[in-house]
Amino acid sequence: MEPDSSFLVALVLVFAAGGVVAAVRFRPLAIKIGAGVLALVLALVSGVALVNVYYGYYQTWSQLSADLTNSYAPFTTPSATGPHNSATGPGRIQRVQLDGAHSGISRTGFVYLPPQYFQPRYAHTRFPVVELLHGSPGSAANWILQINIASIMDQLIAKHFSGPVIVVMPTIDAGHTFQECTDAPGALDDTYISRDVPQDVRARFRASDVAAEWGIGGYSSGGYCAANLSLRHRSFYGAAGVMDGYFRPVDGPAAAALHFDANLEARNDPLLAVQRLGPGVDPLPAFWVSAGTASSKYALGSQAFVKALHGIQGVNFTSEPGAGHNFYAWRPAIPLMLAWMWQELAPPALRVHFPIAGPVDKTVLLAPKTGAVPPAPHIPKARQSPSTSSSPSRRTPAPHPTATTVQPRSS
């Protein structure tokens, strides 16, 4: 029985109810107090468990243990990354301290290095980079524990749905202060994510020094960050992926992070930024957007953002039927976004070495708990925004993988 089991929640509630009954029926004061305290504790635990079932934070006890102990080694070793091509081996996850020379911020993050990074043939190759941003509240470890990014990347590369990329996962929040990747009085998180992290990664790893070969993506608040930073710094990124993000500061924690300052909000408003753009603007990152239909706030915001880009560039927009605002929806979308990122970011030389097999196969849409490839589920075709085909693009892109989606776990 795993921590995301509905049966476990029901069982805890039954024991909580039993504690209440015991507190009422038994006369000794010590028993009443003990039963009452036990019932209260179990009721609180059941509430936390219900939240976990909805959002899918912890699907295994090992995930929960790793987060509680702040020990992620079992999830960053090669054997933990799941199935891979025996000819290339798995990629590797490194936990790193990412320092900020300009922002003065220093936080822990993770870097995924693809199998080819360690092969002599590519010893002098600088690889494209995707910077992935977590939600709020959250941590960079969410990409390791909940998303299982190493297994996803290993499978995408081994099955030729993507070539080798470096994936950088910085921490975007300091404790319980949600800065939403913005520069505001007392914080320079925009500077940290958009300038310091790339500078640090380029200095320590063989990461591309070409801005067009860097992508940025994220879910929820990380999606807002990806949209906002890629538009504020259009020459820094070649592509941006947004999963269930919001697109105006007032629709999320960004407004509070900006101290509800109207001028700062206007400068950190992705929807407003797009509405101010005109056809032919260059540079402009390519955009990939996904949203679940079960969460109207994020679905409507995503549709408004895609509509605003109509006439400026084509947008890969995936509508996920029935998906909520949780990891059950984001995890299947990640391989689609990463395969698309490769198509946008890879330089011609690497494209020759790593030709793409075709659309993303459904067996890599969801990295399972055990690392084994799950039975193929029924996968309906996702609804596409008309702008995917009817809007002119800023460039002639390589063929994109067909956007598909799995039916997510009910939430």
N, C-alpha and C positions, 0 to 999 in steps of 0.2 A: 504494500500500500504506500503510494508516494504522497508527498505533501500537497499535491494539487488534486487529490482525490475527493470527490463530493461525499463519498461514503465516510471518509475520515472526519469531515466537518460534521456530518450527521451524528457520528459516534461521539464526538466531543460534546455536541449539544445534548445528547442523551445523558451523558455523565454529568453535565452541568445541571440538567433538570433533576437528576438523582440527588445531587448535592442540595438543591433547594428543598426537595421532599424530605431529606434527612434532617435538614435544619428545622423544618416545621414539626416533624413527628417525634423526634427524640427530645427527651426532657433535660438531660445533663447539659449544663451550659457549655462545657468544653467541646462536646460533640456539636452543639448548635453553631458555635463560633467556627470550629474547624470545617464543618460542612458548608457553612455560608461562605467562608473564604475560598474554599475549593470551587464552589459553584461560580463565584465571581471571577476567579482566575480562568476557569475553563470557558466562561462566557466571553472573556476578552480574547482568549486564544482562538475561539471559534470565529470571532469577528475578523481577526488577522487572517485566519485560514480562508474565510470567505473572500477577502480581498485578493489573496493569493490565487484562489481558484479562478477569479475573474480575470486578473491581469497575467497570470502565468509566470510570476517571478521565479518560483522554485518548483521545478517539476521532478526533481530527485532530491533525496536527503543529502547526497554529496554536494549538490549545489548550495543547499542551505548551510551545511557545515563549513564549506569553503568561505562563504560570505561572512559567517559569524566569526570565524577565526582569522579572516583576512589572509588566508593561505590558498593561493590559486595554482600552486605547482602541479597538482594532478591534472589540471585542465590546460596547462601550457606545455607539457612534455609531448614529444612526437607521438607516443603511443596513445595519447588522449585525443588525437585529432581525427580518429575514425579511419574508414577505408581510404586507400590512396593507390596511386599507380606505383607498382613495385619498381618500375624502371627509374622513377624520379624520386620516390620517397615522399614523406610529408613535409609541409612547411613547418616553420617554428614560430612560436610566440615568445616574445621577450618582454618582460616587465621593465620599464625604464622610467627614469626621472626626467621629465621634460622641463627644461629651464627656460625662463623668459628674460632675455637681455633687455628688451624694450619695455616690457610690462612689469618686470619685477616679480612675476608670478612663477612659482615652481610647483608642479604637481606630478603625481604618478600617472602613468599611462601604459598602454601596451602597443607593441608593434608586431605585426605578422609579416614574416619574411617567406616568400614562396620557395618551393624546392629548388628552382633554378638559381636562386641567389647564391647557393652553396656549390654550384657546379662549375668546374674549371672553365668550361666553354663560355660562361657568362661572367667571368671574373671581373671584367671591365665594363659590364653593362650597367647603366643607370636605369632603374625600373620606374614605370608610372606609379603614382601614389593615389590612394583614396583615403581621405581623412573622414572617419566615421564618428559621429557625435551622439551621445546617449541622451535620454530624456531627463526631466526634472520632476520629482527626485530620482536619482539614479547615480550610476558610476560607470567608469570605463570598463569595469569588470562585467557589466551586463553583456557586453559583446562576447565575452569569453564563456560565461556561465549560461545565460539565457539564450543567446543567439547561436553559440557554438561556431563562431566565425571561422576558426581554423579548419574545421571539418567541411564547411561550405566551400571555402576557397580551394581546399585540396581537391574536392570533387569537381568543382567547376574547371579547374586547370587540367586534372587528369582526364576528364571527359571532353575536353576541347570546347567548352562553352566560354572559356575566358583564357587569356594568356596570363603570365605571371605579373602580379602587381604587389606592391608593398601596401599594407593596410595599417594606418595609424589611428589609434584610439585614445585620444587625450581625455582628461577629466575636465568637464566644463563648469563644475560647481565647486565652491569652497564650503564644505559643511552643509548647512541648511540655508545658505544664502544663494538664491538662484539668480545669477547674473545674466543668463540667457545669451552668453557670448557677446555682450554689449560693452562699449566703453561708456562709463557713467562716472559721476563724481565718486571718487574713492575706489574705483575698480577699472581695470583695463583688459577685460576679458576678450573683447574683439581683437585687440592688439596681440594678445597671447595666442589665440587660436589661429588668426590669419597671418601673423608675421613670425612670432617666436617659435611656435611648434614646427612650421615648415623649415625655418632656418636651422633649428636644432636637429631635425631629422636629416636634412641634407648634409649636415656636418658629420653625422655619426654613421649614416648608412648610404648605400649607393642608390640614393633616391634621385629621380630626375630633377634637373635644375631648370627645366622648361615649364613655365606656368601652365601652358595648355595641356600638359600631361599630368596635372594634378586635379583630382576631383574631390568633392566634399558632399557628404550625405548624412542623414540622420532621421530618427523617428521622434514624433511628438515635439518636445522643446528642441531636440537636436535637429528636427526638420525645419523649425523656424530659424535656427542658427544657420543651417545650410542655405536656405533661401536668402536670408538677410545678408550674410557675409559674401555670398557669391555675387550679389547685386551691388553691395557697397564697394567691393573690390573686384570689379569685373575682369581685370587683367590678371588676377591671381589664380583663377580656376578655369579649367576647360569644360567642366560638367558639374552639375549639382543634382542630387537626388533627395526628394522630400517624401517621407512616409508619415501620413497623418499629422502633418505639421500645421501650425497656424500662421497667418500671413499679415496680421496687424498686431502691434504691441498690446492693444487693449483686449485682445482675445486670449491672452496668456499672461504668464508671470513677467514678461518683458516690460510692461508698463510700470510695474512696481520697481523693477530693477533700474529703470530710467527716471525714477522719482516722479513719475507722472508729469514730466516736463514735456510740454507740447512740441517744442522744437526738437528735442532729442527723439521723441516718438516719431516725428515726421522723417527724421534721418535714419530711422531703423524700422521702416514700414515697407516690407517687400511688395505688398500689393500696390501701394502708392508709387513705389519706385518703378514698377513695371508699367503702370498707367502713364507715367511721365516719359517713357521711352517711345521712340519712333521707329518705323521700319528701317532696316539697314544699319541699326546701331551696331558698332563693333569697337572693342570686343564685347561679347555677350556669351556667357556659358550656356551650354545645352542643358535643358531641364528634363528630369524624369520625376513624375508625381504619382503617388498612389494614395488612395483613401478608402476606408471601409464605409459601407452604406449604413451600418448600424449606429454610427456616431455622426449625427447630422451636423454638429458644429464643425467638425473637421472635414466632412464631405463637402459641405457648402463652401467653406473657405477654400478648399482645393479647387473646386469648380470655378470659383471666382478668379483665382490666380491663373488657372489655365486659360480661361476666357480672356483675361487681360493680355495674355501673351499671344492670343490669336491675331494673326496679321504681322507679328514680329518674328516668330519662329515656330516651327512645329514642335509639339510637346508629346512625349510618351506619357500618356495618362492611363493608369490602370485603376478601374473601379472594382473594389473587392466586395462582391455581394454578401451581405450578412456579417461582415467583419466588424468587430468592435475595436476599441482603442486599447489594444493590449498586445502582448508578445505572441499570442496565437495568430494574430493578423500580421505582425511585422516579420516574424521569422520566415514564413513562406515568401514574402516579398523581397527579402534580402538578395537571394540568388538572381532574381530578375534584374534588380538594380545593378548589382555588381557585373553581371554579364553585359548589360548596356553600357556601364562605365568603361569597360575594356574597349568596346567599339568606338567610344568617343575619345579616349585618352591615348591609346596605343600608337606609337610612332610607326611609320611604314616599315622600318627594319624589323621590328618585333612582330608586326603582322605577318611578315613573310615566314618567320620562324614558327609562329603559332597561329596557323589558320583555324578558323572557327568551324565546328562541325555542323552548326545549325542552331535552331531555337533551343532554349534551355529545356532539358529533359525533366519530366516531372519527378524523377527519382532524386533529384537534388534540390527540390523546392523546399524540403523540410529536413533539417538535420535532426535525426532522432536522438533520444536520450542515450542509447547504447552505442551510437556510432554506426550501427548497421543500417543498410538501405532498407526503408520500409516498403511494404507492399504498395504497388502503384494505386493511388486513389483515383476516383473519377475527378477529372479536372475540367470544369466548364471554361469556355473562353471568356475572358474578362471583357467588360464593356470598354470601348475606347472613346476618348474625346474626339470629336470631329476634327479638332486642330491637329491631330496626329498626321493626317494626310492632306488636309486642305490648306494649312497655313504655310507660307514660305519659310524656309529655314535660313539661318545666317550662313550656312554652308551646306555642301552636299555631303551628308553623313554616310558612313558605311551602313550596310543593311543592319537593322536592329533585330534582336531576337523578338519573336512573337510574344506579346505580353499575355500571360495567362495567370490564373490564380487558382488556388485551391479553396475549397469550401472550408473556412476556418472553424475551429471549435466554437460551439455556441457560447455566446457570452451576453 
